[in-house]
């Protein structure tokens, strides 16, 4: 039991997925734990009661006041750095960690050899990539788990009874901001596009937090050849001697890259004489679904796995075994020769751009909460693929105006409603616009909370509406 926590006064900022495990672990290590939380709803009260029964102090409805005597804050990743709590901590000289930082420092707590981390971040594709990576590692016979921002507590992974050979770790920009000492075996930044700028304050700050994932990498910094900003982050990273920059591309790979050649995923990074040789890893059809952005995810996952020494056969077998989560470019049904695809997870323009690029003729269902996004560039890139568009949600006018400016020939149905039943009408309108061979694509480019609890509920509503078409 690390002596640094025994008797220490630690404040945990925020309940929820990260705060409750952090409070339990710290309490178990002998710390005097106080949890502060902004809200005091029923869920918070239930979690507070559980922690209080263990002897943890919980203060609901006041997440801004620094408890007296605090020596360390462990914060939920979503809490903004501008909160008064952190300003007070700075004035008092109190360090602030995230749950990822705490997990990193607790590795090897019980004397076991700590499992290396293969880390994945980026604006889009993180969860799919880390799940692909875990599938590949399992195919190689390694004890592993997909953990972190994917919804599985890293604290549970590093302090639990199960032993791992390696961990596939999804990390958000929030988590990386609060994880100053993290040093991964190898890491990838999949892509960079404006997102969460209200939290970070600027694109530069957002990119800098993403780039933290490369700091101290030991074997490989994997980057996206098509996204120069990711390569720039590698160039700026302070890594261990011998760590390599490894690119992935949808084109023919150069030396120290993974890419695609005649329908094959190939490796020219982790082979002997990479100037002349390449190793076949898998076929494009082994990737599910074989959309361009998902092939990029597969190459990134393969790059991290190969950096860890995994065989080409395990890459192929892991990709074949992988099944994507719901609402990620998921084929729902074919009705009257029209394919209906649910990509409700496309909650920003960057993700939607990738989704739209996967199909030739599309009736696009879009809209929701724009989160400050603009849509002109997205529409310009997709205009030639659009058969029509059906718009829903609070900020649909922003998309309608972009369509009017850059694709005036595309028929647009603007549904002036934000209730959940609007999805059924949207699908019916899309059916009216579609022709055999088309794809009706739910790729909203917006958050869902104006109409739905989350993107999962939005996708479920779309799938149910499609099923009613075929009934």
Secondary structure, DSSP 4 states (H G I P E B T S, - for coil): --TTTTT-EEEEE--HHHHHHHHHHHHHTT-EEEEEES--SHHHHHHHHHHHTTT-EEEES--SSPPTT--EEEE-TTS-TTSHHHHHHHHHT-EEEEHHHHHHHHTTTTSSPPPEEEEEE-SS-HHHHHHHHHHHHHHTT----EEETTTB-HHHHHHSS---SEEEEE--HHHHHT-TT---SEEEE------SHHHHSSHHHHHHHHHGGGTT-SSEEEEETT-HHHHHHHHT----TT-EEEEE-SS---TTEEEEETTEEEESSSSTTTTT--EEEEEGGGSSS--HHHHHHHHHHHHHHHHTT--HHHHHHHHHH--PPTTSSEEEEEETTEEEEE-TT--SHHHHHHHHTT-SSEEEEE-SB-TT---HHHHHHHGGGEEEEEE-STTHHHHHHHHHHH-TTSEEEE----STTHHHHHHHHHHHH--TT-EEEE--SSBSTTTSSSHHHHHHHHHHHHHHHH-
